[in-house]
């Protein structure tokens, strides 16, 4: 029975043996994202994992007669999403006032700032029971208009 392989062979290779070896690697992907809260961050991370179409034979070196038969990646585990810091106006770097930092647009991510969950405008509306029309105008509860 013929073997499916990408190895090129000719008459000079008669009586040579074909070997195949699977090697398992642990791939670590560490990503960062700015989000209003941990749930939003988790959703963004879920949407932006590995692009499996890019896991191809190009990932390996093929030389000295070694050809890649198969490349695959499988999910095994992940850590929990960790808070790293919050974007704030930078008053430390240039020893400036908050007003100057705002005017200059000087910002930093400060790991000492406490985590602060920020609601999106839609979440604020939902929390307040506000309903908006297609143009974004607040609709009256009594008339629905």
PyMOL commands that set and color helices and strands:
alter all, ss='L'
color gray80, all
select helices_A, chain A and resi 11-13+38-47+52-54+57-59+98-104+121-128
alter helices_A, ss='H'
color red, helices_A
select strands_A, chain A and resi 86-89+107-110
alter strands_A, ss='S'
color yellow, strands_A
deselect
rebuild
show_as cartoon
